[in-house]
Amino acid sequence: MNQPFDSEGEKIVEHVLRPKDAATLVLVRRDADRPRVLMGQRHGNMAFMANKYVFPGGRIDPGDMRIPVASELRPEVAARASHGVSAARARGLALAAIRETFEETGILLGERTARVPRTRAPAWKKFFAHKIMPRLDGLEMIARAITPPNRTRRFDARFFMADATLIAHQLEGAETEELLTPAWLTIEEARRLDLPSITRTVLDEVEARVNGDTGRAAPFYRFTRGKPQLVHI
C-alpha cells in the first residue's frame, strides 16, 4: 500500500512524533530599492521539505546552550522566546539560529573580537575561528510554529529576524549541506518560489515589520487535540 502524502509533499505516518526544538533566522537587507531576505533551496534528497525554498535554520544542539555572546537578547525578545521554555533554552534557540545560518550560508552574525572563548562544540569552534562573537541584541522573534502531527519529521520552530547590518563576516564559496545557492530575494520574488506554507506565512510577518509594524505580536501556530490553533505571544 502506498504511503499517503500531505499538501507539502511530506509523508504522513500513523504515529505522532514529539516535535524537536528548532530555530530559523530571517535576515533582511535594506540597502537596495526594496528589502530582501536570505533564502535557499533544500536538496532534493532531504527527508524533510525536499526542494523547498526556506530560510536557514535547524535543530538546537546541546552546545548552543553554553556559548558566550557579545550581547544578550533584549528583555522583551527573551520573554517572547521563553514562552513555554526556560530562559536558557530560549537563548540557546537564538544561538541555534545564528549557528545554522553560519553552517548553511557561511554568514557570521556578531562582532569582531581579539579573544574568543573555548568550546567543545565543533560548529562553534569553526565560528570562533573567524574571531567573531555572536550578538543577540539585534534579533526579534517574529513567529513560532509546530509541524502538524503525523509527519515523518516534526519541529517546534522559532523564527527570528535580524537586519543584515549584523553580519560581521561572510565566507566566500561556503559549502552547505542543506541549502543550495543561498540568495537575497525581494519578498515578491520569494513568494513566486516553491515555499512551505509556514515560510509563506512568515514572509507576511516579515513584510509587515519592514513596513513599520514592529510592535506586532508573534503568531504561534500549533495543534491541540489534532486541530490547528493560532495564538499570539
C-alpha positions as CSV (number, residue, x, y, z in Angstrom):
1,M,0.0,0.0,0.0
2,N,1.4,3.4,-0.9
3,Q,2.1,5.8,1.9
4,P,0.0,9.0,1.7
5,F,1.5,12.5,1.4
6,D,0.2,15.8,2.5
7,S,-0.1,19.0,0.5
8,E,3.5,19.9,1.2
9,G,4.7,16.6,-0.3
10,E,5.6,15.1,3.1
11,K,4.8,11.5,4.1
12,I,2.0,11.0,6.6
13,V,2.7,8.5,9.4
14,E,0.3,6.9,11.8
15,H,2.2,7.6,15.0
16,V,2.7,11.1,16.4
17,L,6.3,12.2,16.9
18,R,7.3,14.7,19.6
19,P,8.5,17.9,17.9
20,K,12.2,18.8,18.3
21,D,13.1,22.3,19.3
22,A,14.5,24.3,16.2
23,A,15.3,27.8,15.2
24,T,15.2,29.7,11.9
25,L,16.7,33.1,11.0
26,V,15.2,35.6,8.6
27,L,18.0,38.0,7.5
28,V,16.8,41.3,5.9
29,R,18.8,43.6,3.7
30,R,17.6,47.2,3.3
31,D,20.5,48.6,1.2
32,A,18.6,48.4,-2.2
33,D,15.4,49.8,-3.6
34,R,13.4,47.1,-1.8
35,P,14.1,44.9,1.3
36,R,15.5,41.5,0.5
37,V,15.5,38.3,2.5
38,L,18.1,35.5,2.5
39,M,16.7,32.1,1.3
40,G,17.9,28.9,-0.2
41,Q,16.6,25.7,-1.8
42,R,16.9,22.5,0.2
43,H,18.5,19.4,-1.6
44,G,16.1,17.1,-3.4
45,N,17.3,14.1,-1.3
46,M,16.3,15.7,2.0
47,A,13.8,13.7,4.1
48,F,12.0,16.9,5.1
49,M,10.8,19.6,2.7
50,A,13.0,18.4,-0.2
51,N,13.5,21.1,-2.9
52,K,11.6,23.7,-1.0
53,Y,12.9,27.2,-0.6
54,V,13.4,28.1,3.1
55,F,15.2,30.4,5.5
56,P,18.3,29.0,7.1
57,G,17.6,27.0,10.3
58,G,17.6,23.7,12.1
59,R,17.5,21.9,15.4
60,I,19.1,23.2,18.5
61,D,22.3,21.5,19.6
62,P,23.5,21.0,23.2
63,G,26.5,23.2,22.5
64,D,24.2,26.2,21.7
65,M,23.2,26.3,25.4
66,R,26.7,27.2,26.6
67,I,28.0,29.7,24.2
68,P,29.1,33.2,25.5
69,V,27.9,36.2,23.5
70,A,28.8,39.8,22.9
71,S,25.3,40.9,23.8
72,E,22.1,39.1,25.1
73,L,18.6,39.1,23.8
74,R,16.6,42.2,24.6
75,P,14.3,41.6,27.6
76,E,11.1,41.7,25.5
77,V,12.5,39.3,22.9
78,A,13.8,36.9,25.6
79,A,10.3,36.9,27.3
80,R,8.7,36.1,24.0
81,A,11.2,33.4,23.1
82,S,10.8,31.9,26.6
83,H,7.2,31.1,26.1
84,G,6.8,27.5,27.4
85,V,10.6,27.0,27.8
86,S,13.3,28.2,30.2
87,A,15.2,31.4,29.5
88,A,18.4,29.4,29.0
89,R,16.6,27.3,26.3
90,A,15.3,30.4,24.6
91,R,18.8,31.9,24.5
92,G,20.1,28.6,23.1
93,L,17.4,28.7,20.3
94,A,18.6,32.2,19.3
95,L,22.1,30.9,19.1
96,A,21.0,27.9,17.1
97,A,19.5,30.3,14.5
98,I,22.9,32.1,14.2
99,R,24.8,28.8,14.1
100,E,22.6,27.2,11.5
101,T,22.8,30.4,9.3
102,F,26.6,30.1,9.5
103,E,26.6,26.4,8.7
104,E,24.2,26.7,5.8
105,T,25.3,30.0,4.2
106,G,28.7,30.9,5.6
107,I,27.4,34.1,7.1
108,L,28.5,35.0,10.7
109,L,26.4,37.3,12.8
110,G,28.0,39.2,15.6
111,E,31.0,41.4,16.2
112,R,34.8,41.1,15.8
113,T,36.9,40.3,18.8
114,A,40.5,39.7,19.6
115,R,39.7,37.0,22.1
116,V,37.2,34.2,21.6
117,P,36.0,31.6,24.1
118,R,36.9,27.9,24.1
119,T,34.2,25.4,23.3
120,R,33.9,21.7,22.5
121,A,31.1,22.2,20.1
122,P,32.6,21.6,16.6
123,A,30.4,24.1,14.7
124,W,31.1,26.9,17.2
125,K,34.8,26.1,17.0
126,K,34.6,26.9,13.3
127,F,32.6,30.0,14.0
128,F,35.1,31.3,16.6
129,A,38.0,30.6,14.3
130,H,37.0,33.8,12.4
131,K,37.3,35.8,15.7
132,I,33.6,36.7,15.7
133,M,31.4,36.7,18.9
134,P,27.7,36.2,18.3
135,R,25.3,39.1,19.2
136,L,21.7,38.5,20.2
137,D,20.5,42.1,20.8
138,G,19.6,42.6,17.1
139,L,17.3,39.6,17.0
140,E,13.5,39.7,17.0
141,M,11.3,36.6,17.4
142,I,8.5,37.0,14.9
143,A,6.8,33.6,14.8
144,R,6.6,30.1,16.2
145,A,5.2,27.0,14.5
146,I,4.9,23.3,15.3
147,T,4.9,20.8,12.4
148,P,1.5,19.1,12.1
149,P,1.0,15.7,13.7
150,N,1.6,12.5,11.7
151,R,4.6,13.7,9.8
152,T,8.0,12.0,9.4
153,R,9.8,15.0,10.9
154,R,8.3,17.4,13.5
155,F,9.8,20.6,14.7
156,D,8.8,23.3,17.2
157,A,10.4,26.1,15.3
158,R,11.1,29.7,16.5
159,F,11.5,32.2,13.7
160,F,13.9,35.0,14.5
161,M,14.5,38.1,12.3
162,A,17.6,40.3,12.1
163,D,18.9,43.1,9.9
164,A,21.8,42.3,7.6
165,T,23.9,45.0,9.3
166,L,24.5,42.4,12.0
167,I,26.7,40.4,9.5
168,A,30.3,40.6,10.7
169,H,31.8,38.3,8.1
170,Q,30.8,36.1,5.2
171,L,32.8,33.1,3.8
172,E,33.4,33.0,0.1
173,G,32.0,30.0,-1.7
174,A,30.9,28.3,1.5
175,E,29.8,24.7,1.0
176,T,26.5,23.9,2.6
177,E,24.8,20.6,3.4
178,E,21.2,21.6,3.1
179,L,20.8,24.9,1.2
180,L,21.6,25.2,-2.5
181,T,22.8,28.6,-3.7
182,P,21.5,30.9,-0.9
183,A,20.3,34.2,-2.4
184,W,18.9,37.6,-1.4
185,L,15.4,37.9,-2.8
186,T,12.7,40.5,-2.6
187,I,9.5,39.4,-0.8
188,E,7.7,39.4,-4.2
189,E,10.4,37.2,-5.7
190,A,10.3,34.8,-2.7
191,R,6.6,34.4,-3.0
192,R,6.9,33.1,-6.6
193,L,9.1,30.2,-5.4
194,D,8.1,26.7,-4.1
195,L,7.7,27.5,-0.5
196,P,6.4,25.6,2.5
197,S,3.1,27.1,3.7
198,I,4.7,28.2,7.0
199,T,7.5,30.0,5.1
200,R,4.9,31.8,3.1
201,T,3.1,32.8,6.3
202,V,6.3,34.1,7.9
203,L,7.0,36.2,4.8
204,D,3.8,38.1,5.6
205,E,5.1,38.7,9.1
206,V,8.4,40.0,7.7
207,E,6.7,42.3,5.2
208,A,4.5,43.8,8.0
209,R,7.6,44.5,10.1
210,V,9.7,46.0,7.3
211,N,6.8,48.2,6.5
212,G,6.8,49.6,10.1
213,D,4.6,47.4,12.2
214,T,7.4,46.5,14.5
215,G,5.3,46.1,17.7
216,R,3.0,43.3,16.5
217,A,2.8,40.1,18.5
218,A,4.3,36.9,17.2
219,P,1.8,34.3,15.8
220,F,2.2,30.8,17.3
221,Y,0.8,28.0,15.1
222,R,0.2,24.7,16.9
223,F,-2.1,21.8,17.2
224,T,-4.4,21.0,20.1
225,R,-6.1,17.6,20.0
226,G,-5.1,17.3,16.4
227,K,-6.8,20.6,15.4
228,P,-4.8,23.7,14.2
229,Q,-4.7,26.6,16.7
230,L,-3.3,30.1,16.4
231,V,-2.4,32.2,19.5
232,H,-0.1,35.2,19.7
233,I,2.8,35.6,22.1
